[in-house]
Amino acid sequence: MTTDALLIQVLLYVFLPLWGIAGFVDWCCHRATRIEATSGLKESLVHSLMGLQVGAPILLCLLYEVNVLVLLICLAAWVLHELVAHWDVHYAAPRRHISIWEMHAHNYLASLPLYMLALIAVLNGPVVADLLTLDWAGQLSLVPLTVPHGGAGYLPFYLTFMAVLAIFPYAEENLRCLIHALKHRRSA
């Protein structure tokens, strides 16, 4: 197995699943602190936004060739995710308890996207060089991969895995927070 193939396997079968697991641990911590009654819907929606900020670049890298456009999107999404993550903790900290477990989950949720981005840069060194030297000609469109990473079965497996560990739990959190907000708005 080549080094590139090994690094892709680490991305697919270590970093991507760990990101989902860390998100699930984070959701469990939100549930334990009754987010719906503390920081509420605003923070919950921010969590969904951060999931999209990392999820969209992941899907791009799984479905399309990494070129300058994909790298620019990944970099912009990572920077925005970091800004929103800092705002999220700043907003939540005075409103609810952030446990040591949640802090550790946040460490993974922040560092894993950076590590994934770094590995993608290593795997696509010539594209990074083109990005830095502004040699972007022909690299500003999405080019579908002819052979998907992990084979044809990987993406459906990963999307199911993420639906169970992140999408459904965070949708439930949004709904729980919305219901709580609506109940308390009526009674106020």
Backbone as JSON, one array per atom type, in Angstrom:
{
  "sequence": "MTTDALLIQVLLYVFLPLWGIAGFVDWCCHRATRIEATSGLKESLVHSLMGLQVGAPILLCLLYEVNVLVLLICLAAWVLHELVAHWDVHYAAPRRHISIWEMHAHNYLASLPLYMLALIAVLNGPVVADLLTLDWAGQLSLVPLTVPHGGAGYLPFYLTFMAVLAIFPYAEENLRCLIHALKHRRSA",
  "N": [[0.85, -1.18, 0.0], [0.58, 2.17, -0.89], [1.92, 5.26, 0.47], [0.17, 7.41, 0.09], [-2.28, 6.06, -0.3], [-2.5, 4.84, 2.19], [-2.74, 7.12, 3.86], [-5.19, 8.11, 2.93], [-6.84, 6.03, 3.78], [-6.58, 6.39, 6.55], [-7.84, 8.86, 6.82], [-10.47, 8.15, 5.97], [-11.25, 5.98, 7.65], [-10.45, 6.5, 10.24], [-10.15, 9.34, 11.06], [-12.56, 10.58, 9.99], [-14.7, 8.92, 11.12], [-14.06, 9.35, 13.87], [-14.64, 12.07, 14.13], [-17.42, 12.04, 13.9], [-18.07, 10.5, 16.17], [-17.09, 12.16, 18.23], [-18.82, 14.31, 17.87], [-21.21, 13.1, 18.63], [-20.72, 12.57, 21.35], [-20.52, 15.21, 22.21], [-23.17, 16.05, 21.73], [-24.47, 14.4, 23.61], [-23.53, 15.58, 25.95], [-24.72, 18.12, 25.72], [-27.37, 17.41, 25.97], [-27.36, 16.37, 28.56], [-26.97, 18.67, 30.04], [-29.32, 19.94, 29.7], [-29.83, 21.66, 27.44], [-31.97, 22.84, 26.12], [-33.3, 24.28, 28.08], [-31.47, 26.06, 28.96], [-29.12, 27.46, 27.32], [-30.45, 27.21, 24.95], [-32.36, 27.36, 21.82], [-30.9, 29.02, 20.09], [-28.14, 28.4, 20.54], [-28.26, 25.68, 19.86], [-28.93, 25.74, 17.12], [-26.62, 26.9, 16.18], [-24.84, 24.8, 16.59], [-25.73, 23.02, 14.64], [-25.13, 24.54, 12.38], [-22.31, 24.54, 12.56], [-21.83, 21.84, 12.12], [-22.61, 21.63, 9.44], [-20.69, 23.31, 8.35], [-18.38, 21.8, 8.45], [-19.21, 19.38, 7.42], [-19.99, 19.85, 4.72], [-17.5, 20.43, 3.28], [-16.31, 17.93, 3.71], [-17.98, 16.2, 2.25], [-17.55, 17.32, -0.3], [-14.84, 16.63, -0.7], [-15.04, 13.89, -0.71], [-16.56, 13.36, -2.95], [-15.58, 14.81, -5.13], [-12.73, 15.71, -7.2], [-9.84, 16.98, -5.61], [-9.15, 20.22, -6.07], [-8.1, 23.62, -6.74], [-10.45, 25.13, -6.24], [-11.93, 23.42, -4.51], [-10.11, 23.23, -2.38], [-10.05, 25.94, -1.57], [-12.7, 26.26, -0.7], [-12.69, 24.41, 1.4], [-10.74, 25.55, 3.12], [-11.93, 28.07, 3.69], [-14.3, 27.22, 4.93], [-13.22, 25.91, 7.15], [-11.98, 28.05, 8.56], [-14.24, 29.68, 9.08], [-15.71, 27.85, 10.63], [-14.07, 27.65, 12.9], [-14.24, 30.29, 13.9], [-17.0, 30.44, 14.48], [-17.16, 28.36, 16.34], [-15.68, 29.39, 18.5], [-17.29, 31.59, 19.16], [-19.57, 30.16, 19.89], [-18.86, 28.78, 22.31], [-18.28, 31.0, 23.86], [-20.83, 32.13, 24.0], [-22.32, 30.06, 25.21], [-21.06, 29.4, 27.67], [-21.66, 31.2, 29.95], [-24.3, 30.47, 30.29], [-24.83, 27.77, 30.63], [-23.56, 24.73, 32.13], [-20.41, 23.62, 31.09], [-19.03, 20.68, 30.72], [-16.11, 18.68, 31.59], [-16.02, 16.54, 29.84], [-17.41, 17.55, 27.66], [-15.68, 19.62, 26.95], [-13.46, 18.1, 26.13], [-14.63, 16.78, 23.95], [-15.05, 19.01, 22.32], [-12.39, 19.65, 21.8], [-11.64, 17.55, 20.07], [-13.53, 17.98, 18.02], [-12.66, 20.39, 17.02], [-9.95, 19.99, 16.39], [-9.78, 17.71, 14.69], [-10.94, 18.45, 12.09], [-8.91, 20.24, 11.27], [-6.67, 18.51, 11.16], [-7.58, 16.77, 9.18], [-7.75, 18.53, 7.03], [-5.05, 19.2, 6.81], [-3.95, 16.69, 6.07], [-5.25, 16.36, 3.62], [-4.08, 18.45, 2.23], [-1.41, 17.54, 2.2], [-1.72, 15.22, 0.67], [-2.38, 16.37, -1.71], [-0.31, 18.01, -2.74], [0.7, 19.34, -5.16], [-1.61, 20.79, -5.9], [-1.91, 22.49, -3.74], [0.4, 23.99, -4.09], [-0.29, 25.23, -6.52], [-2.46, 26.74, -5.59], [-1.19, 28.51, -3.79], [0.58, 29.86, -5.49], [-1.12, 31.17, -7.08], [-1.9, 29.96, -9.45], [-4.44, 29.19, -10.83], [-5.8, 28.43, -13.06], [-8.18, 26.56, -14.81], [-8.94, 25.2, -12.54], [-11.18, 25.86, -11.11], [-13.66, 24.63, -10.95], [-16.04, 22.06, -10.17], [-15.04, 18.76, -10.26], [-16.17, 15.63, -10.72], [-15.19, 12.65, -8.95], [-13.82, 9.81, -10.54], [-13.45, 7.31, -9.47], [-14.75, 6.57, -6.43], [-13.55, 7.54, -3.15], [-12.69, 4.97, -0.93], [-14.27, 3.17, -2.23], [-17.39, 2.09, -3.81], [-19.22, 1.53, -1.78], [-18.53, 3.02, 0.46], [-19.41, 5.78, 0.87], [-22.32, 5.64, 1.21], [-22.31, 4.09, 3.58], [-20.86, 5.78, 5.35], [-22.48, 8.08, 5.39], [-24.8, 7.04, 6.55], [-23.78, 6.27, 9.04], [-23.06, 8.83, 10.03], [-25.59, 9.99, 10.05], [-26.86, 8.58, 12.09], [-25.17, 9.13, 14.32], [-24.88, 11.94, 14.34], [-26.55, 13.66, 12.61], [-29.34, 12.95, 13.09], [-29.36, 13.08, 16.01], [-28.68, 15.86, 16.42], [-30.71, 17.11, 14.99], [-32.84, 16.3, 16.58], [-32.11, 17.67, 18.9], [-32.38, 20.34, 18.02], [-35.15, 20.37, 17.56], [-36.14, 19.74, 20.11], [-35.24, 22.0, 21.51], [-36.63, 24.0, 20.12], [-39.33, 23.33, 20.65], [-39.33, 23.68, 23.44], [-38.75, 26.44, 23.56], [-41.01, 27.52, 22.26], [-43.07, 26.69, 24.01], [-42.42, 28.12, 26.32], [-42.56, 30.7, 25.43], [-45.23, 31.07, 24.96], [-46.22, 30.89, 27.53], [-45.14, 33.06, 28.74]],
  "CA": [[0.0, 0.0, 0.0], [1.36, 3.41, -0.96], [1.69, 6.2, 1.57], [-1.06, 8.15, -0.21], [-3.42, 5.18, -0.04], [-2.58, 4.69, 3.64], [-3.27, 8.37, 4.41], [-6.62, 8.16, 2.6], [-7.5, 5.09, 4.7], [-6.63, 7.04, 7.87], [-8.91, 9.86, 6.74], [-11.78, 7.51, 5.84], [-11.61, 5.01, 8.68], [-10.06, 6.95, 11.58], [-10.52, 10.73, 11.35], [-13.97, 10.86, 9.74], [-15.53, 8.35, 12.18], [-13.81, 10.02, 15.15], [-15.36, 13.34, 14.13], [-18.81, 11.7, 14.21], [-18.15, 10.06, 17.57], [-16.93, 13.36, 19.06], [-20.07, 15.06, 17.76], [-22.22, 12.41, 19.44], [-20.38, 12.84, 22.76], [-20.89, 16.6, 22.44], [-24.63, 16.07, 21.82], [-24.83, 13.81, 24.91], [-23.25, 16.61, 26.96], [-25.76, 19.14, 25.6], [-28.6, 16.81, 26.51], [-27.2, 16.24, 30.02], [-27.08, 20.0, 30.66], [-30.65, 20.47, 29.34], [-29.59, 22.83, 26.59], [-33.23, 23.49, 25.76], [-33.72, 25.16, 29.17], [-30.36, 26.94, 29.35], [-28.7, 28.34, 26.21], [-31.58, 27.13, 24.05], [-32.41, 27.14, 20.37], [-29.83, 29.78, 19.42], [-26.93, 27.59, 20.55], [-28.5, 24.45, 19.13], [-28.83, 26.03, 15.69], [-25.2, 27.13, 15.91], [-24.22, 23.47, 16.48], [-26.06, 22.5, 13.31], [-24.33, 25.31, 11.42], [-20.92, 24.05, 12.58], [-21.82, 20.54, 11.45], [-22.64, 21.9, 8.0], [-19.43, 23.94, 7.95], [-17.37, 20.75, 8.27], [-19.8, 18.32, 6.6], [-19.98, 20.18, 3.29], [-16.18, 20.15, 2.7], [-16.07, 16.47, 3.72], [-18.67, 15.65, 1.07], [-16.83, 17.76, -1.5], [-13.6, 15.85, -0.86], [-15.39, 12.5, -0.99], [-17.24, 13.24, -4.24], [-14.92, 15.55, -6.21], [-11.27, 15.82, -7.17], [-9.38, 18.15, -4.87], [-8.48, 21.22, -6.89], [-8.01, 24.9, -6.05], [-11.78, 25.49, -5.76], [-12.26, 22.59, -3.34], [-9.25, 23.66, -1.27], [-10.52, 27.26, -1.1], [-13.93, 26.03, 0.07], [-12.29, 23.74, 2.65], [-10.07, 26.54, 3.97], [-12.91, 29.06, 4.15], [-15.2, 26.53, 5.87], [-12.48, 25.67, 8.4], [-11.83, 29.33, 9.26], [-15.56, 30.05, 9.59], [-16.04, 26.91, 11.71], [-13.31, 28.04, 14.1], [-14.83, 31.52, 14.43], [-18.3, 30.11, 15.06], [-16.92, 27.54, 17.54], [-15.28, 30.28, 19.59], [-18.48, 32.32, 19.55], [-20.48, 29.2, 20.54], [-18.44, 28.58, 23.69], [-18.46, 32.3, 24.53], [-22.26, 32.29, 24.24], [-22.86, 29.0, 26.08], [-20.41, 29.29, 28.99], [-22.39, 31.8, 31.07], [-25.69, 30.03, 30.32], [-24.95, 26.37, 31.05], [-22.3, 24.09, 32.52], [-19.67, 22.91, 30.05], [-18.28, 19.67, 31.47], [-14.8, 18.27, 31.07], [-16.29, 15.67, 28.68], [-17.75, 18.41, 26.53], [-14.45, 20.3, 26.53], [-12.67, 17.14, 25.35], [-15.31, 16.6, 22.66], [-14.75, 20.21, 21.53], [-11.01, 19.53, 21.33], [-11.65, 16.69, 18.88], [-14.33, 18.61, 16.97], [-11.87, 21.48, 16.45], [-8.66, 19.55, 15.85], [-9.91, 16.75, 13.59], [-11.02, 19.12, 10.78], [-7.58, 20.76, 10.92], [-5.83, 17.37, 10.76], [-8.06, 16.29, 7.89], [-7.33, 19.52, 6.03], [-3.6, 19.04, 6.64], [-3.7, 15.47, 5.28], [-5.7, 16.63, 2.25], [-3.03, 19.28, 1.64], [-0.25, 16.67, 1.94], [-2.07, 14.33, -0.44], [-2.58, 17.17, -2.93], [0.75, 19.01, -2.73], [0.72, 20.21, -6.35], [-2.77, 21.7, -5.87], [-1.57, 23.51, -2.75], [1.37, 24.88, -4.76], [-1.07, 26.06, -7.46], [-3.24, 27.69, -4.79], [-0.3, 29.53, -3.24], [1.19, 30.65, -6.56], [-2.25, 31.73, -7.82], [-2.02, 29.28, -10.74], [-5.75, 28.6, -10.63], [-6.43, 28.16, -14.36], [-8.77, 25.24, -14.98], [-9.16, 24.53, -11.25], [-12.26, 26.52, -10.39], [-14.92, 23.93, -11.18], [-16.11, 20.77, -9.47], [-14.8, 17.62, -11.15], [-16.51, 14.41, -9.98], [-14.2, 11.57, -8.93], [-14.22, 8.65, -11.33], [-13.49, 6.2, -8.51], [-14.92, 7.2, -5.11], [-12.67, 7.11, -2.07], [-13.27, 3.9, -0.13], [-15.12, 2.31, -3.05], [-18.8, 2.49, -3.99], [-20.01, 1.36, -0.55], [-18.1, 3.84, 1.59], [-20.23, 6.97, 1.1], [-23.59, 5.29, 1.88], [-22.0, 3.67, 4.95], [-20.47, 6.93, 6.15], [-23.65, 8.95, 5.57], [-25.66, 6.37, 7.53], [-23.06, 6.4, 10.31], [-23.2, 10.21, 10.48], [-27.0, 10.25, 10.34], [-27.15, 8.0, 13.41], [-24.39, 9.78, 15.38], [-24.87, 13.4, 14.34], [-27.67, 14.36, 11.97], [-30.57, 12.72, 13.86], [-29.28, 13.67, 17.35], [-28.72, 17.32, 16.4], [-32.07, 17.48, 14.59], [-33.64, 16.13, 17.8], [-31.76, 18.78, 19.78], [-33.04, 21.54, 17.48], [-36.59, 20.22, 17.78], [-36.36, 19.84, 21.56], [-35.05, 23.41, 21.88], [-37.72, 24.76, 19.52], [-40.54, 23.04, 21.43], [-39.17, 24.35, 24.74], [-38.86, 27.89, 23.35], [-42.39, 27.84, 21.95], [-43.86, 26.51, 25.24], [-42.12, 29.19, 27.26], [-42.97, 31.96, 24.82], [-46.68, 31.16, 25.18], [-46.52, 31.09, 28.96], [-44.54, 34.32, 29.22]],
  "C": [[0.89, 1.24, 0.0], [1.04, 4.3, 0.24], [0.41, 6.99, 1.32], [-2.29, 7.31, 0.1], [-3.6, 4.98, 1.46], [-3.17, 5.94, 4.3], [-4.76, 8.52, 4.12], [-7.4, 7.21, 3.51], [-7.61, 5.68, 6.11], [-7.74, 8.09, 7.89], [-10.29, 9.19, 6.79], [-12.2, 6.73, 7.08], [-11.16, 5.37, 10.09], [-10.61, 8.35, 11.84], [-12.0, 11.02, 11.12], [-14.89, 10.21, 10.78], [-15.32, 9.0, 13.55], [-14.55, 11.34, 15.24], [-16.84, 13.1, 14.46], [-19.0, 11.29, 15.66], [-18.02, 11.26, 18.52], [-18.19, 14.22, 19.03], [-21.17, 14.43, 18.6], [-21.97, 12.64, 20.93], [-20.78, 14.27, 23.11], [-22.41, 16.72, 22.6], [-25.1, 15.5, 23.16], [-24.61, 14.82, 26.04], [-24.3, 17.72, 26.92], [-27.05, 18.64, 26.24], [-28.53, 16.75, 28.04], [-27.34, 17.59, 30.72], [-28.4, 20.68, 30.33], [-30.52, 21.77, 28.55], [-30.87, 23.58, 26.26], [-33.69, 24.5, 26.82], [-32.64, 26.16, 29.57], [-30.02, 27.88, 28.18], [-29.66, 28.26, 25.03], [-31.33, 26.98, 22.57], [-31.27, 27.85, 19.65], [-28.54, 28.95, 19.38], [-27.1, 26.31, 19.76], [-28.38, 24.64, 17.62], [-27.38, 26.3, 15.29], [-24.47, 25.79, 15.78], [-24.51, 22.86, 15.11], [-25.28, 23.23, 12.22], [-22.89, 24.8, 11.38], [-20.81, 22.67, 11.93], [-21.82, 20.69, 9.94], [-21.31, 22.48, 7.51], [-18.31, 22.91, 7.76], [-17.92, 19.67, 7.33], [-19.74, 18.6, 5.11], [-18.59, 19.96, 2.67], [-15.84, 18.65, 2.69], [-16.73, 15.85, 2.49], [-17.99, 16.07, -0.22], [-15.6, 16.9, -1.76], [-13.89, 14.38, -1.14], [-15.95, 12.32, -2.4], [-16.49, 13.86, -5.42], [-13.41, 15.52, -6.06], [-10.9, 17.08, -6.39], [-8.61, 19.03, -5.84], [-8.48, 22.53, -6.11], [-9.37, 25.3, -5.47], [-12.14, 24.72, -4.49], [-11.4, 22.99, -2.15], [-9.68, 25.01, -0.71], [-11.78, 27.1, -0.25], [-13.59, 25.39, 1.41], [-11.63, 24.72, 3.62], [-11.05, 27.55, 4.54], [-13.85, 28.43, 5.18], [-14.5, 26.29, 7.2], [-12.35, 26.95, 9.22], [-13.17, 29.75, 9.87], [-15.98, 29.15, 10.75], [-15.33, 27.29, 13.0], [-13.9, 29.31, 14.73], [-16.17, 31.24, 15.12], [-18.13, 29.28, 16.33], [-16.51, 28.4, 18.73], [-16.48, 31.09, 20.09], [-19.44, 31.42, 20.33], [-20.12, 29.02, 22.02], [-18.61, 29.87, 24.49], [-19.93, 32.52, 24.89], [-22.75, 31.3, 25.3], [-22.32, 29.05, 27.51], [-21.16, 29.99, 30.12], [-23.82, 31.26, 31.25], [-25.88, 28.58, 30.78], [-23.56, 25.84, 31.39], [-21.68, 23.38, 31.31], [-18.71, 21.97, 30.77], [-16.92, 19.39, 30.84], [-14.97, 17.37, 29.85], [-16.62, 16.51, 27.45], [-16.53, 19.17, 26.03], [-13.56, 19.36, 25.7], [-13.3, 16.88, 23.98], [-15.02, 17.8, 21.76], [-13.32, 20.16, 20.99], [-10.95, 18.69, 20.06], [-12.4, 17.36, 17.73], [-13.59, 19.77, 16.31], [-10.6, 20.96, 15.77], [-8.79, 18.59, 14.67], [-10.1, 17.42, 12.22], [-9.67, 19.71, 10.33], [-6.67, 19.64, 10.45], [-6.26, 16.83, 9.4], [-7.63, 17.23, 6.77], [-5.84, 19.41, 5.76], [-3.28, 17.8, 5.8], [-4.14, 15.66, 3.83], [-4.66, 17.49, 1.53], [-1.8, 18.44, 1.3], [-0.52, 15.78, 0.73], [-2.18, 15.07, -1.77], [-1.58, 18.32, -3.0], [0.79, 19.9, -3.96], [-0.45, 21.2, -6.4], [-2.52, 22.82, -4.87], [-0.58, 24.51, -3.36], [0.65, 25.79, -5.76], [-1.88, 27.11, -6.72], [-2.36, 28.84, -4.33], [0.34, 30.42, -4.3], [0.14, 31.31, -7.47], [-2.36, 31.17, -9.25], [-3.33, 28.48, -10.71], [-6.44, 28.2, -11.93], [-6.91, 26.72, -14.44], [-9.08, 24.52, -13.68], [-10.27, 25.18, -10.43], [-13.63, 25.93, -10.73], [-14.87, 22.6, -10.43], [-16.0, 19.65, -10.49], [-15.09, 16.34, -10.37], [-15.38, 13.37, -10.05], [-14.71, 10.42, -9.79], [-14.33, 7.41, -10.45], [-13.62, 6.82, -7.12], [-13.93, 6.66, -4.08], [-13.39, 6.04, -1.23], [-14.15, 2.96, -0.92], [-16.57, 2.78, -3.04], [-19.6, 2.41, -2.69], [-19.64, 2.3, 0.58], [-19.05, 4.99, 1.88], [-21.58, 6.63, 1.72], [-23.37, 4.85, 3.32], [-21.71, 4.87, 5.83], [-21.66, 7.86, 6.4], [-24.63, 8.35, 6.58], [-25.07, 6.5, 8.93], [-23.25, 7.81, 10.88], [-24.66, 10.57, 10.77], [-27.34, 9.77, 11.74], [-26.44, 8.77, 14.52], [-24.5, 11.3, 15.43], [-26.14, 14.03, 13.79], [-28.96, 14.19, 12.78], [-30.47, 13.3, 15.28], [-29.37, 15.2, 17.34], [-30.06, 17.84, 15.89], [-33.01, 17.36, 15.79], [-33.38, 17.27, 18.77], [-32.43, 20.07, 19.32], [-34.54, 21.51, 17.78], [-36.92, 20.38, 19.27], [-36.24, 21.3, 22.02], [-36.18, 24.28, 21.33], [-39.01, 24.57, 20.32], [-40.47, 23.75, 22.78], [-39.35, 25.86, 24.59], [-40.3, 28.29, 23.08], [-43.3, 27.71, 23.18], [-43.65, 27.68, 26.17], [-42.48, 30.56, 26.71], [-44.47, 32.18, 25.05], [-47.02, 31.48, 26.63], [-45.97, 32.39, 29.52], [-45.43, 35.5, 29.04]]
}
